[in-house]
Amino acid sequence: MKYKLRFSSSLAVCAVAVAVAFYFLIQFLYAETDCHFGTQLLTVVLGLIAILVAVSAFDYNQQWPISALHTSTNAFTHYVQLKIIRVVGWWKLRKLLQATHHVSQAQEFFLMKTLKKYAMTEYGIKHKFSEIKSREDFVRMHPITSYSDYEEYMDRIAKGETNVLLPGLPERMGVSSGTTTGASKMIPICHEFLFQFLTEVLFPLMYVGAKEFELHSKLVRGLFLTYAPKWRYTEAGIPMGPVSAPLKLTKAMDQFNVAFTSPSVCLDITSEQECTYIHWLFALKDPYLCSIGANFASIVYYAFVHLEENWPSLVDDIRLGRVNPDLDIPIGVRNTLNKHICSDPKRAKQLKTEFQQGFNGICRRLWPSLSYINTTITSSFTVYTNLLKSRYCADILFWDDLYGATESLLGVNIWPRDENQCYLIHLNTTFFEFIPTAEMDEPQPTAIFPEQVTIGEEYEIIITSINPLYRYRLGDIVRVVRFVNQCPVVEFVRRKGQLLSVKAEKTSEVSMWNAINQCIKQHWTGKRLVDYTCCENALLAQLKGGEKAIIPYYIVFLEFDDGSTLLPDEKQKLDEVLQSLTFPYESFRLKQRIAPMVVHTVRSRTFRDMRRFIVANSMASANQLKIPRVVSKPDHLQYLLDHMIGE
């Protein structure tokens, strides 16, 4: 009823504005010939304003459907935001596409602007930034770097020293998860980087999403599964945490957070389980949900597992209009959340009916108009994507929209409906170089510029960022799939360090995944993989305090959705398939220089609980966490060993 009233109000505003515009038109047309010019001008301006108000009010009236969580105030705020995003997003996307016609000029413009910004810092003076006049000069005068080249600078910045890498102090010290490299990294994040993310990346992607899925005329919300980071502070009081999270919450944030279902106070909930519950509570209440998002597909998958386990209490909360009293959340947060929710027995009944029919395809049944799920789905996240598509999210489009890292913003996927999800590298946010495969193991390899790469080839990425890092080896391996004009479009392949190599055979994460996937299809009939990881036997020797085995081998851990295990012959198939896919591994196996791999299965929910274990015992937040495909920490290995089935 309140929406009918609001629509009537918008039409009334439209009618009044038309009448006012007509009045000023009459005043202008029948004004005295000796009427003062200023008066005539004011009449025209007021008439134009009235026409603008009338058009806006009529357009606002056409917005449908409307999120069930919207009040009149934040519905109008959402409407204004969409208009701003439409204009800014279109403009920034246009600038990016224009840059693809002139890659060398666009990249050199970004590079020179960045070097000029930091030319008078200690680092800029040392590396003679003021003498660099072109990207060729930069490549000639500045060496390729890795994180070790910056550690001393990072420590000094953390202690409050200025003009080291940045003119002043950073907005925050961005902390990487460390789950794939084995150690977290501190990266100074400048204010411009956060603004760059908003205007150069987020707005264009929101524009693409609204255009592609016809959301420009809908005031609908999306669910974004985000969690409270672990904020820490350096000696100088600089916040340390993930790049993506806001530093503090304010009451005004909810007015700017109107595109998402969860109130911003959710970021005051430190427990991932409780926060996931609240995310679902508000998302379930809204039948017009347009999207579900998270940094990684693993977060979406485990959120649906949580929903399957907790739906009865969620339905009760929606029916009663409350937050579950058994949740362990601060009383102030609880009171704020209770103000945001009201009783909705009708929606609760609808939800209960759908849940009782089972969870196959539950996503589409709960939200018939859901447009897409936006999250990272490629490479090691394929396993979670397959699980989501086969059970919870059948017939839902997955859009892997953003390629980014703590260090820089790397690429955008402006083709959400493409089956092969890939990224246009962002020429206006990062200066790129690419190391060919043959040069990857060199300390100072020869790198090439974006327009010089070859379709189908793999490269390691080097970046120069405003954060600031210069000719920095990011550690990501990408494959070039095509060009947009002169600009490469890439797909993520793997992290450089995610290798098994006990005899220099270098078995990649991709090779192991392909072997596991082939076994599932051909040899492990009826098995549905939840997650996996592996390690070298040397880590086991380190954990147990014993000597290394004379012949080294791989150890693989698998979890299946039904908690089942494999027979010895089935386990052996993985070793055989990996040999067939990877010649170096096969060669060492035939020479008996590498022993047969050892395959363990772990109990149901092991990897979900391992995620919580890693978050609790590291600086990583739930938003950042990726299960390492090659385990390098003894405590992670011990956790897996403690959860093996029947061994």
C-alpha positions as CSV (number, residue, x, y, z in Angstrom):
1,M,0.0,0.0,0.0
2,K,2.8,2.4,0.9
3,Y,4.3,2.0,-2.6
4,K,1.0,2.9,-4.2
5,L,0.9,6.0,-2.0
6,R,4.5,6.8,-3.0
7,F,3.7,6.4,-6.7
8,S,0.7,8.7,-6.3
9,S,3.0,11.2,-4.7
10,S,5.5,11.1,-7.5
11,L,2.7,11.5,-10.1
12,A,1.3,14.4,-8.1
13,V,4.8,16.0,-8.1
14,C,4.9,15.5,-11.8
15,A,1.5,17.1,-12.3
16,V,2.4,20.1,-10.1
17,A,5.7,20.6,-11.9
18,V,4.0,20.5,-15.3
19,A,1.6,23.2,-14.1
20,V,4.4,25.3,-12.8
21,A,6.3,24.9,-16.0
22,F,3.2,25.9,-18.0
23,Y,2.7,29.0,-15.7
24,F,6.3,30.2,-16.4
25,L,5.9,29.5,-20.1
26,I,2.8,31.8,-20.1
27,Q,4.7,34.4,-18.1
28,F,7.5,34.4,-20.6
29,L,5.3,34.5,-23.7
30,Y,3.0,37.3,-22.5
31,A,5.6,39.3,-20.7
32,E,5.6,43.1,-21.3
33,T,8.0,44.2,-24.0
34,D,9.9,46.4,-21.6
35,C,10.2,43.6,-19.0
36,H,13.7,43.5,-17.5
37,F,16.0,40.9,-19.1
38,G,16.9,39.5,-15.7
39,T,13.3,38.8,-14.9
40,Q,12.8,37.0,-18.3
41,L,15.9,34.9,-17.7
42,L,14.8,33.9,-14.2
43,T,11.4,32.9,-15.7
44,V,13.1,30.7,-18.3
45,V,15.4,29.1,-15.7
46,L,12.6,28.4,-13.3
47,G,10.5,26.9,-16.1
48,L,13.3,24.6,-17.2
49,I,13.8,23.5,-13.5
50,A,10.0,22.7,-13.3
51,I,10.2,20.7,-16.6
52,L,13.3,18.8,-15.2
53,V,11.4,18.0,-12.0
54,A,8.3,16.9,-14.0
55,V,10.4,14.5,-16.2
56,S,12.3,13.1,-13.2
57,A,9.1,12.6,-11.2
58,F,7.4,10.8,-14.1
59,D,10.6,8.6,-14.6
60,Y,10.7,7.8,-10.9
61,N,7.1,6.6,-11.2
62,Q,8.1,4.1,-13.8
63,Q,10.7,2.3,-11.6
64,W,9.4,-1.2,-11.0
65,P,9.9,-3.6,-9.2
66,I,10.9,-1.9,-6.0
67,S,12.9,-3.7,-3.3
68,A,10.7,-4.8,-0.4
69,L,13.4,-3.4,1.9
70,H,13.1,0.2,0.6
71,T,11.5,3.1,2.4
72,S,10.4,6.1,0.4
73,T,13.6,8.0,1.4
74,N,16.2,5.4,0.4
75,A,14.2,4.4,-2.7
76,F,14.6,8.0,-3.9
77,T,18.3,7.9,-2.8
78,H,18.7,4.7,-4.8
79,Y,17.1,6.3,-7.9
80,V,19.5,9.3,-7.7
81,Q,22.4,6.9,-7.3
82,L,21.4,4.9,-10.4
83,K,21.3,8.1,-12.5
84,I,24.8,9.2,-11.3
85,I,26.2,5.7,-11.9
86,R,24.6,5.6,-15.4
87,V,26.3,8.8,-16.4
88,V,29.7,8.3,-14.7
89,G,29.8,4.6,-15.5
90,W,29.1,5.3,-19.2
91,W,31.7,8.0,-19.4
92,K,34.5,6.0,-17.7
93,L,33.7,2.9,-19.8
94,R,33.8,5.0,-22.9
95,K,37.3,6.4,-21.9
96,L,38.6,2.8,-21.3
97,L,37.3,1.7,-24.7
98,Q,38.9,4.7,-26.3
99,A,42.2,3.9,-24.7
100,T,42.2,0.5,-26.4
101,H,42.7,2.2,-29.7
102,H,45.9,3.8,-28.4
103,V,47.4,1.5,-25.9
104,S,51.0,2.8,-25.9
105,Q,49.8,6.4,-25.4
106,A,47.3,5.5,-22.7
107,Q,49.8,3.5,-20.8
108,E,52.5,6.1,-21.1
109,F,50.1,8.8,-19.9
110,F,49.2,6.8,-16.8
111,L,52.9,5.9,-16.1
112,M,54.2,9.5,-16.4
113,K,51.4,10.9,-14.2
114,T,52.2,8.3,-11.5
115,L,56.0,8.9,-11.7
116,K,55.4,12.7,-11.5
117,K,53.2,12.2,-8.4
118,Y,56.0,10.4,-6.5
119,A,59.1,12.0,-8.1
120,M,60.1,13.8,-4.9
121,T,59.8,10.9,-2.5
122,E,62.9,9.1,-1.3
123,Y,62.2,6.2,-3.7
124,G,61.5,8.6,-6.6
125,I,64.7,10.5,-6.1
126,K,66.7,7.3,-5.8
127,H,65.4,5.9,-9.1
128,K,65.5,9.3,-10.9
129,F,61.8,9.5,-11.7
130,S,62.2,13.1,-12.8
131,E,64.6,12.0,-15.6
132,I,62.2,9.4,-17.1
133,K,60.4,10.8,-20.1
134,S,58.9,7.6,-21.7
135,R,57.9,4.1,-20.9
136,E,61.0,2.9,-22.7
137,D,63.1,5.1,-20.3
138,F,61.3,3.6,-17.4
139,V,62.0,0.0,-18.4
140,R,65.6,0.8,-19.1
141,M,66.2,2.7,-15.8
142,H,64.1,0.8,-13.3
143,P,64.7,-2.9,-12.5
144,I,61.9,-5.5,-12.1
145,T,61.0,-5.8,-8.4
146,S,59.4,-8.2,-6.0
147,Y,58.0,-7.7,-2.5
148,S,61.4,-8.2,-0.8
149,D,62.6,-5.0,-2.6
150,Y,59.9,-2.9,-0.6
151,E,59.9,-4.6,2.8
152,E,62.2,-2.0,4.4
153,Y,60.2,0.8,3.0
154,M,56.9,-0.7,4.2
155,D,58.3,-1.1,7.7
156,R,59.4,2.6,7.8
157,I,56.0,3.7,6.5
158,A,54.3,1.6,9.2
159,K,56.3,3.4,11.8
160,G,55.1,6.7,10.6
161,E,57.9,7.9,8.3
162,T,56.7,10.1,5.5
163,N,58.0,10.8,2.0
164,V,59.4,7.3,1.7
165,L,57.2,5.8,-1.1
166,L,54.3,8.3,-0.7
167,P,54.5,12.1,0.0
168,G,52.5,11.6,3.2
169,L,51.1,8.6,5.1
170,P,48.8,6.1,3.3
171,E,45.1,5.8,3.8
172,R,45.7,2.3,5.2
173,M,48.2,-0.5,4.9
174,G,46.4,-3.1,2.7
175,V,47.1,-6.6,3.9
176,S,47.0,-9.6,1.5
177,S,45.6,-12.9,2.7
178,G,48.8,-14.8,2.4
179,T,46.9,-18.0,1.9
180,T,48.5,-18.8,-1.5
181,T,52.0,-17.3,-1.0
182,G,52.4,-18.4,2.6
183,A,52.9,-14.9,4.1
184,S,50.8,-11.7,4.2
185,K,52.1,-8.6,2.5
186,M,51.6,-4.9,3.6
187,I,50.9,-2.6,0.7
188,P,50.5,1.2,1.3
189,I,47.0,2.2,-0.1
190,C,46.6,5.8,-1.1
191,H,43.3,7.7,-1.1
192,E,43.4,8.0,-4.9
193,F,43.3,4.2,-5.2
194,L,40.0,3.9,-3.4
195,F,38.5,6.7,-5.5
196,Q,39.9,5.0,-8.6
197,F,38.2,1.8,-7.7
198,L,34.9,3.5,-7.3
199,T,34.9,5.6,-10.5
200,E,37.1,3.6,-12.9
201,V,36.0,0.1,-12.0
202,L,32.8,-0.2,-9.9
203,F,30.7,2.4,-11.7
204,P,31.5,1.1,-15.2
205,L,30.7,-2.5,-14.0
206,M,27.5,-1.4,-12.4
207,Y,26.6,0.4,-15.6
208,V,27.3,-2.7,-17.7
209,G,25.3,-4.9,-15.3
210,A,22.3,-2.5,-15.4
211,K,22.4,-2.3,-19.2
212,E,22.9,-6.0,-19.8
213,F,20.2,-7.2,-17.4
214,E,17.8,-4.2,-17.9
215,L,18.0,-3.0,-14.4
216,H,18.0,0.8,-15.2
217,S,14.3,1.0,-14.5
218,K,14.3,-1.2,-11.4
219,L,15.0,-0.1,-7.8
220,V,16.1,-3.5,-6.7
221,R,18.8,-4.5,-4.3
222,G,21.5,-7.1,-4.4
223,L,23.1,-9.3,-1.7
224,F,26.9,-8.9,-1.3
225,L,28.4,-11.3,1.1
226,T,31.1,-9.3,2.9
227,Y,32.5,-9.7,6.4
228,A,34.1,-7.7,9.1
229,P,37.8,-7.4,8.6
230,K,40.4,-7.8,11.4
231,W,41.6,-4.2,11.7
232,R,45.0,-3.8,13.3
233,Y,47.1,-0.7,13.6
234,T,50.8,0.0,12.9
235,E,53.1,1.8,15.4
236,A,52.0,5.1,13.8
237,G,48.3,4.2,14.1
238,I,47.8,3.5,10.4
239,P,44.9,1.0,9.9
240,M,46.0,-2.4,8.6
241,G,43.4,-4.6,6.8
242,P,41.9,-5.5,3.4
243,V,41.5,-3.0,0.7
244,S,37.8,-3.6,0.1
245,A,36.4,-2.9,3.6
246,P,35.4,0.6,4.9
247,L,37.5,1.9,7.7
248,K,34.5,2.9,9.9
249,L,30.8,2.7,9.9
250,T,28.5,5.8,10.1
251,K,24.8,6.3,10.1
252,A,25.0,7.9,6.7
253,M,26.4,4.7,5.2
254,D,23.0,3.1,5.1
255,Q,21.8,5.9,2.8
256,F,24.6,5.2,0.4
257,N,24.3,1.4,0.8
258,V,20.8,1.3,-0.6
259,A,21.8,-0.9,-3.6
260,F,22.4,-3.8,-1.2
261,T,20.1,-5.7,1.2
262,S,22.3,-6.0,4.3
263,P,22.5,-2.9,6.7
264,S,26.0,-1.6,7.0
265,V,26.0,-2.4,10.7
266,C,26.6,-6.0,9.6
267,L,30.3,-5.1,9.5
268,D,30.2,-4.8,13.3
269,I,29.5,-8.5,13.5
270,T,32.9,-10.2,13.9
271,S,31.7,-13.9,13.5
272,E,31.4,-15.1,9.9
273,Q,28.6,-17.5,10.8
274,E,26.5,-14.8,12.5
275,C,27.2,-12.3,9.8
276,T,26.2,-14.9,7.1
277,Y,22.9,-15.4,9.0
278,I,22.1,-11.7,9.0
279,H,23.0,-11.4,5.3
280,W,20.5,-14.2,4.5
281,L,17.8,-12.7,6.8
282,F,17.6,-9.5,4.8
283,A,18.1,-11.1,1.4
284,L,15.3,-13.7,2.0
285,K,12.9,-10.9,3.1
286,D,13.3,-9.3,-0.4
287,P,11.5,-11.3,-3.2
288,Y,12.9,-8.9,-5.8
289,L,16.6,-9.6,-5.2
290,C,18.5,-8.9,-8.4
291,S,22.0,-10.3,-7.7
292,I,24.2,-12.2,-5.2
293,G,27.9,-11.3,-5.0
294,A,31.1,-12.1,-3.1
295,N,34.8,-11.9,-3.7
296,F,35.1,-15.7,-4.4
297,A,32.7,-18.5,-5.4
298,S,33.8,-20.4,-2.3
299,I,32.1,-17.7,-0.1
300,V,28.9,-18.0,-2.1
301,Y,29.0,-21.8,-1.8
302,Y,29.5,-22.0,1.9
303,A,26.9,-19.3,2.4
304,F,24.3,-21.6,0.7
305,V,25.5,-24.5,2.9
306,H,24.8,-22.2,5.8
307,L,21.3,-21.4,4.4
308,E,20.5,-25.1,4.0
309,E,21.4,-25.7,7.7
310,N,19.7,-22.7,9.2
311,W,16.6,-22.0,7.1
312,P,14.0,-23.0,9.7
313,S,15.2,-20.3,12.2
314,L,15.5,-17.7,9.4
315,V,11.9,-18.3,8.3
316,D,10.8,-17.9,12.0
317,D,12.7,-14.6,12.3
318,I,11.0,-13.3,9.1
319,R,7.6,-14.4,10.3
320,L,8.1,-12.8,13.8
321,G,10.1,-9.7,12.6
322,R,13.1,-10.2,14.8
323,V,16.8,-11.2,14.9
324,N,17.3,-14.7,16.3
325,P,17.9,-14.2,20.1
326,D,20.4,-17.1,20.0
327,L,22.9,-15.3,17.8
328,D,26.0,-14.1,19.5
329,I,26.1,-10.5,18.4
330,P,26.5,-7.2,20.4
331,I,23.3,-5.8,21.9
332,G,23.7,-2.5,20.1
333,V,24.0,-4.2,16.7
334,R,21.0,-6.4,17.6
335,N,18.9,-3.3,18.4
336,T,19.9,-1.6,15.2
337,L,19.1,-4.7,13.1
338,N,15.7,-5.1,14.8
339,K,14.8,-1.6,13.7
340,H,15.4,-2.6,10.1
341,I,13.2,-5.7,10.1
342,C,9.4,-6.1,10.5
343,S,7.1,-9.1,10.6
344,D,6.2,-10.6,7.2
345,P,4.2,-13.8,7.7
346,K,3.3,-14.0,4.0
347,R,6.9,-14.0,2.8
348,A,7.8,-16.5,5.6
349,K,5.1,-18.9,4.3
350,Q,6.4,-18.6,0.8
351,L,10.0,-19.3,1.9
352,K,9.0,-22.3,4.0
353,T,7.1,-23.8,1.1
354,E,10.1,-23.6,-1.2
355,F,12.6,-24.8,1.4
356,Q,10.5,-27.9,2.1
357,Q,10.7,-28.8,-1.6
358,G,14.5,-29.2,-1.3
359,F,17.5,-27.2,-2.3
360,N,18.0,-28.2,-5.9
361,G,17.5,-25.0,-7.8
362,I,16.5,-23.1,-4.7
363,C,18.1,-19.8,-5.8
364,R,15.7,-19.3,-8.7
365,R,12.7,-20.5,-6.7
366,L,13.4,-18.0,-3.9
367,W,14.1,-15.1,-6.2
368,P,12.5,-15.6,-9.7
369,S,13.9,-12.3,-11.0
370,L,17.5,-12.8,-9.9
371,S,19.7,-11.7,-12.8
372,Y,23.2,-13.0,-11.9
373,I,25.8,-14.1,-9.4
374,N,28.9,-12.0,-9.6
375,T,32.0,-13.6,-8.1
376,T,35.4,-15.1,-9.0
377,I,34.6,-18.4,-10.7
378,T,37.8,-19.3,-12.7
379,S,40.9,-21.3,-11.9
380,S,40.8,-22.9,-8.5
381,F,37.3,-21.6,-7.8
382,T,35.9,-23.8,-10.6
383,V,35.1,-26.6,-8.1
384,Y,32.8,-24.3,-6.1
385,T,31.2,-23.0,-9.3
386,N,30.3,-26.5,-10.4
387,L,28.8,-27.3,-7.0
388,L,26.7,-24.1,-7.1
389,K,25.5,-24.8,-10.6
390,S,24.7,-28.4,-10.0
391,R,22.7,-27.8,-6.8
392,Y,21.7,-24.4,-5.5
393,C,22.0,-22.1,-8.5
394,A,20.9,-24.0,-11.5
395,D,20.0,-21.8,-14.5
396,I,21.6,-18.7,-12.9
397,L,24.2,-16.7,-14.8
398,F,27.6,-16.4,-13.2
399,W,29.5,-13.2,-13.9
400,D,33.2,-13.0,-13.0
401,D,33.3,-9.2,-13.2
402,L,36.5,-7.9,-11.7
403,Y,40.2,-8.9,-11.7
404,G,41.9,-7.2,-8.9
405,A,44.4,-7.6,-6.1
406,T,45.6,-5.7,-3.0
407,E,48.4,-4.3,-5.1
408,S,46.3,-2.9,-8.0
409,L,43.1,-2.9,-10.1
410,L,43.9,-5.1,-13.1
411,G,40.9,-5.8,-15.4
412,V,37.2,-5.7,-15.9
413,N,34.9,-8.2,-17.6
414,I,32.4,-6.2,-19.7
415,W,30.9,-9.3,-21.3
416,P,28.8,-10.9,-18.5
417,R,27.0,-13.3,-20.8
418,D,30.2,-14.8,-22.4
419,E,30.7,-18.4,-21.5
420,N,34.5,-17.9,-21.3
421,Q,34.9,-15.3,-18.5
422,C,37.9,-13.0,-19.2
423,Y,39.1,-9.5,-18.5
424,L,40.0,-6.5,-20.5
425,I,43.1,-5.2,-18.8
426,H,42.4,-1.7,-17.3
427,L,44.8,0.7,-19.1
428,N,43.8,3.7,-17.0
429,T,44.5,2.1,-13.5
430,T,47.7,0.2,-14.0
431,F,50.8,0.2,-16.1
432,F,51.3,-3.4,-17.4
433,E,54.2,-5.4,-18.7
434,F,54.2,-9.2,-19.4
435,I,56.9,-11.8,-18.9
436,P,56.8,-14.6,-21.5
437,T,56.8,-18.2,-20.2
438,A,60.4,-18.9,-21.2
439,E,61.6,-15.9,-19.1
440,M,59.5,-16.5,-15.9
441,D,62.3,-18.1,-13.9
442,E,64.8,-15.3,-14.6
443,P,65.5,-12.8,-11.9
444,Q,65.5,-9.9,-14.4
445,P,63.5,-11.2,-17.4
446,T,62.8,-9.4,-20.6
447,A,59.2,-8.1,-20.4
448,I,57.0,-6.8,-23.2
449,F,54.2,-4.2,-23.4
450,P,50.5,-5.1,-23.6
451,E,50.1,-4.5,-27.4
452,Q,53.1,-6.9,-28.0
453,V,51.6,-10.1,-26.4
454,T,50.4,-13.0,-28.5
455,I,47.0,-14.7,-28.4
456,G,47.1,-18.1,-26.8
457,E,50.3,-17.5,-24.9
458,E,50.7,-17.4,-21.1
459,Y,52.5,-14.5,-19.3
460,E,53.4,-13.4,-15.8
461,I,52.1,-10.0,-15.0
462,I,54.3,-7.0,-14.0
463,I,52.5,-3.9,-12.7
464,T,53.2,-0.3,-11.8
465,S,50.5,1.0,-9.6
466,I,49.6,4.3,-7.8
467,N,49.8,2.4,-4.5
468,P,53.0,2.7,-5.2
469,L,54.8,-0.4,-6.7
470,Y,57.1,-0.2,-9.7
471,R,57.7,-3.0,-12.2
472,Y,56.4,-5.3,-9.6
473,R,56.1,-9.1,-10.2
474,L,52.5,-9.8,-9.1
475,G,52.9,-13.6,-9.3
476,D,49.7,-14.1,-11.5
477,I,49.9,-16.1,-14.7
478,V,47.4,-15.1,-17.4
479,R,46.6,-16.3,-20.9
480,V,45.8,-13.9,-23.7
481,V,42.5,-14.9,-25.3
482,R,41.9,-12.1,-27.8
483,F,42.3,-8.3,-28.4
484,V,39.9,-5.4,-28.2
485,N,41.5,-3.1,-30.7
486,Q,45.1,-3.0,-29.5
487,C,44.4,-4.1,-25.9
488,P,44.7,-7.7,-24.7
489,V,41.9,-9.6,-23.1
490,V,43.2,-12.2,-20.6
491,E,42.0,-15.0,-18.5
492,F,43.5,-15.9,-15.1
493,V,45.4,-19.2,-15.1
494,R,47.1,-19.6,-11.8
495,R,49.4,-18.2,-9.2
496,K,53.1,-18.6,-10.0
497,G,53.9,-20.2,-6.6
498,Q,51.1,-22.8,-6.6
499,L,53.3,-25.6,-7.9
500,L,54.3,-29.1,-6.7
501,S,57.9,-29.7,-7.5
502,V,59.9,-32.3,-5.6
503,K,62.3,-33.0,-8.5
504,A,62.0,-29.8,-10.5
505,E,59.0,-31.3,-12.4
506,K,56.8,-28.2,-11.7
507,T,53.3,-29.8,-11.6
508,S,51.0,-26.8,-11.8
509,E,47.7,-26.2,-10.0
510,V,46.0,-26.4,-13.3
511,S,47.5,-29.9,-14.1
512,M,46.4,-31.3,-10.7
513,W,42.9,-29.9,-11.1
514,N,42.6,-31.3,-14.6
515,A,43.6,-34.8,-13.3
516,I,41.1,-34.6,-10.4
517,N,38.4,-33.4,-12.8
518,Q,39.1,-36.3,-15.2
519,C,39.0,-38.8,-12.4
520,I,35.6,-37.5,-11.3
521,K,34.2,-37.9,-14.8
522,Q,35.7,-41.2,-15.7
523,H,36.7,-43.2,-12.6
524,W,35.0,-41.9,-9.5
525,T,31.4,-42.4,-10.6
526,G,28.8,-40.6,-8.6
527,K,31.3,-38.6,-6.6
528,R,30.8,-34.8,-6.3
529,L,33.9,-33.0,-5.1
530,V,33.6,-30.2,-2.6
531,D,37.2,-29.2,-2.3
532,Y,40.8,-30.3,-2.5
533,T,44.4,-29.4,-1.7
534,C,47.8,-31.0,-1.8
535,C,51.3,-30.8,-0.5
536,E,54.8,-32.3,-0.9
537,N,55.8,-35.0,1.5
538,A,58.7,-32.8,2.8
539,L,56.1,-30.7,4.7
540,L,54.9,-33.9,6.5
541,A,58.4,-34.7,7.5
542,Q,58.8,-31.2,8.9
543,L,55.6,-31.5,10.8
544,K,56.5,-34.9,12.3
545,G,60.1,-33.9,12.9
546,G,61.5,-36.9,11.0
547,E,63.7,-37.3,8.0
548,K,62.5,-36.8,4.5
549,A,61.5,-39.9,2.5
550,I,64.3,-41.2,0.2
551,I,61.9,-41.0,-2.7
552,P,59.6,-37.9,-2.5
553,Y,55.9,-37.9,-3.3
554,Y,52.7,-35.8,-3.4
555,I,50.0,-35.9,-0.8
556,V,46.4,-35.0,-1.9
557,F,43.4,-34.3,0.3
558,L,39.9,-34.6,-1.2
559,E,36.4,-33.9,0.3
560,F,33.2,-35.3,-1.3
561,D,29.8,-33.8,-0.6
562,D,28.5,-37.1,1.0
563,G,31.5,-37.5,3.2
564,S,32.5,-40.7,1.4
565,T,36.0,-42.1,0.7
566,L,37.7,-43.9,-2.2
567,L,38.8,-47.4,-2.6
568,P,42.6,-48.0,-3.0
569,D,42.3,-48.7,-6.8
570,E,40.3,-45.5,-7.2
571,K,43.0,-43.5,-5.4
572,Q,45.6,-44.9,-7.6
573,K,43.7,-43.6,-10.7
574,L,44.6,-40.0,-9.8
575,D,48.3,-40.8,-10.0
576,E,47.8,-42.5,-13.3
577,V,45.8,-39.7,-14.8
578,L,48.3,-37.1,-13.7
579,Q,51.0,-39.0,-15.4
580,S,49.0,-39.1,-18.6
581,L,48.5,-35.3,-18.5
582,T,52.0,-34.2,-17.4
583,F,55.0,-35.5,-19.1
584,P,57.7,-34.4,-16.6
585,Y,55.7,-36.0,-13.7
586,E,55.3,-39.2,-15.8
587,S,59.0,-39.3,-16.6
588,F,60.1,-39.0,-12.9
589,R,57.5,-41.6,-11.9
590,L,58.7,-44.1,-14.5
591,K,62.3,-43.6,-13.3
592,Q,61.1,-44.1,-9.7
593,R,62.5,-40.7,-8.8
594,I,59.1,-39.7,-7.5
595,A,57.0,-42.2,-5.5
596,P,53.2,-42.8,-6.1
597,M,51.1,-40.0,-4.6
598,V,49.2,-40.6,-1.4
599,V,45.5,-39.7,-1.6
600,H,43.5,-39.0,1.6
601,T,39.8,-38.2,1.9
602,V,38.6,-36.0,4.7
603,R,35.3,-35.7,6.6
604,S,32.4,-33.7,5.4
605,R,32.7,-29.9,6.1
606,T,36.4,-30.2,6.7
607,F,37.3,-27.5,4.2
608,R,34.6,-25.2,5.5
609,D,35.9,-25.5,9.0
610,M,39.5,-25.2,7.7
611,R,38.5,-21.8,6.3
612,R,37.4,-20.7,9.8
613,F,40.6,-22.1,11.3
614,I,42.8,-20.1,8.9
615,V,40.8,-16.9,9.5
616,A,41.0,-17.3,13.2
617,N,44.8,-17.9,13.1
618,S,46.0,-15.4,10.5
619,M,45.6,-11.8,9.4
620,A,43.3,-12.9,6.5
621,S,39.6,-11.9,6.6
622,A,36.8,-14.1,5.3
623,N,36.5,-11.8,2.3
624,Q,40.1,-12.6,1.2
625,L,40.5,-16.2,2.1
626,K,41.4,-18.7,-0.6
627,I,42.0,-22.3,0.3
628,P,45.6,-22.9,-0.9
629,R,45.9,-25.5,-3.6
630,V,49.4,-26.3,-2.4
631,V,49.6,-26.3,1.4
632,S,52.8,-24.8,2.8
633,K,52.1,-24.4,6.5
634,P,52.5,-27.2,9.0
635,D,49.4,-26.2,11.0
636,H,47.3,-26.4,7.9
637,L,48.6,-29.8,7.1
638,Q,48.0,-31.0,10.7
639,Y,44.4,-29.8,10.4
640,L,43.8,-31.9,7.4
641,L,45.5,-35.0,8.9
642,D,43.2,-34.7,11.9
643,H,40.1,-34.8,9.7
644,M,41.0,-37.8,7.5
645,I,38.4,-40.5,7.1
646,G,39.3,-43.9,8.6
647,E,43.1,-43.3,8.5
